[in-house]
Amino acid sequence: MQTLFFTIKEWNRFDWNKQQVLTKKYAVILTDYKTRKEKMLQVLNQINFKNFNKGIEGFNKIVQQFGNSMGSLTREMSKDIEKSNKESESRERKNKENLDKIWGKRD
């Protein structure tokens, strides 16, 4: 039986039927295949745990800054809403007075 070598990317280009035919006729070896355990170990080896804590602290600071900015934005918006409500009340009062001047007071 002849042996064929493929990378995972090359192997995935074939549809399922073609893969079945190739595996029946040839001994197929995937050259860059890694088990789940090998993938996990590779990821863990890439992480430098000394700097990991610094990264988490930096991320925490960013989240706190975002929370603070959202808090200040909320306070500004609530002040604007209160101001708008006061202005609308005064406009409503002026409109009523103007209507009373035009149409006369109703008793």
C-alpha positions as CSV (number, residue, x, y, z in Angstrom):
1,M,0.0,0.0,0.0
2,Q,1.4,3.4,-1.0
3,T,1.7,6.1,1.6
4,L,0.4,9.7,0.9
5,F,1.3,12.7,3.0
6,F,-1.1,15.6,3.5
7,T,-1.3,18.6,5.7
8,I,-4.6,19.2,7.5
9,K,-5.4,22.1,5.2
10,E,-4.7,20.1,2.1
11,W,-6.7,17.1,3.4
12,N,-9.7,19.3,4.2
13,R,-9.9,20.5,0.6
14,F,-11.1,17.1,-0.4
15,D,-14.8,16.4,0.0
16,W,-15.9,13.5,2.3
17,N,-16.3,11.0,-0.5
18,K,-12.8,11.7,-1.9
19,Q,-11.3,11.3,1.5
20,Q,-13.0,7.9,1.9
21,V,-11.6,6.7,-1.4
22,L,-8.1,7.9,-0.6
23,T,-8.1,6.2,2.8
24,K,-9.2,2.9,1.3
25,K,-6.6,2.9,-1.5
26,Y,-3.7,4.5,0.3
27,A,-2.1,4.9,3.7
28,V,-2.8,8.6,4.4
29,I,-0.7,10.4,6.9
30,L,-1.5,13.9,8.1
31,T,1.8,15.6,8.7
32,D,0.7,18.5,10.9
33,Y,-2.0,16.7,12.9
34,K,-1.9,17.3,16.7
35,T,-4.1,15.7,19.3
36,R,-6.1,17.9,21.6
37,K,-3.6,17.3,24.4
38,E,-0.7,18.3,22.2
39,K,-2.5,21.5,21.2
40,M,-3.3,22.4,24.8
41,L,0.4,21.8,25.9
42,Q,1.5,24.0,23.0
43,V,-0.7,26.8,24.1
44,L,0.3,26.5,27.7
45,N,4.0,26.6,26.7
46,Q,3.5,29.8,24.8
47,I,2.0,31.6,27.8
48,N,4.6,33.2,30.1
49,F,3.0,33.1,33.5
50,K,5.2,35.8,34.9
51,N,3.8,38.3,32.5
52,F,0.3,36.8,32.6
53,N,-0.4,38.4,36.0
54,K,0.7,41.8,34.6
55,G,-1.6,41.4,31.7
56,I,-4.6,40.6,33.9
57,E,-3.8,43.7,36.0
58,G,-3.7,45.8,32.9
59,F,-6.9,44.4,31.7
60,N,-8.5,45.1,35.1
61,K,-7.4,48.7,35.0
62,I,-8.9,49.1,31.5
63,V,-12.2,47.7,32.7
64,Q,-12.2,50.0,35.7
65,Q,-11.5,53.0,33.5
66,F,-14.3,52.0,31.2
67,G,-16.6,51.7,34.2
68,N,-15.6,55.1,35.4
69,S,-16.1,56.8,32.1
70,M,-19.6,55.1,31.8
71,G,-20.4,56.4,35.2
72,S,-19.5,60.0,34.3
73,L,-21.4,59.7,31.1
74,T,-24.5,58.5,33.0
75,R,-24.2,61.4,35.4
76,E,-23.9,63.9,32.5
77,M,-26.9,62.4,30.8
78,S,-29.0,62.5,33.9
79,K,-28.1,66.2,34.4
80,D,-29.0,66.9,30.8
81,I,-32.4,65.2,31.2
82,E,-33.2,67.1,34.4
83,K,-32.3,70.4,32.6
84,S,-34.4,69.4,29.6
85,N,-37.3,68.6,31.9
86,K,-37.1,71.9,33.7
87,E,-36.9,73.7,30.3
88,S,-39.9,71.9,29.0
89,E,-41.9,72.7,32.1
90,S,-41.1,76.4,31.7
91,R,-41.9,76.3,27.9
92,E,-45.2,74.6,28.7
93,R,-46.1,77.3,31.2
94,K,-45.2,80.1,28.7
95,N,-47.2,78.4,26.0
96,K,-50.2,78.2,28.3
97,E,-49.8,81.8,29.2
98,N,-49.6,82.8,25.5
99,L,-52.7,80.8,24.7
100,D,-54.5,82.4,27.6
101,K,-53.5,85.9,26.2
102,I,-54.7,84.9,22.7
103,W,-58.0,83.2,23.6
104,G,-58.6,84.7,27.0
105,K,-58.7,82.9,30.3
106,R,-61.1,80.0,30.8
107,D,-63.0,79.8,34.0
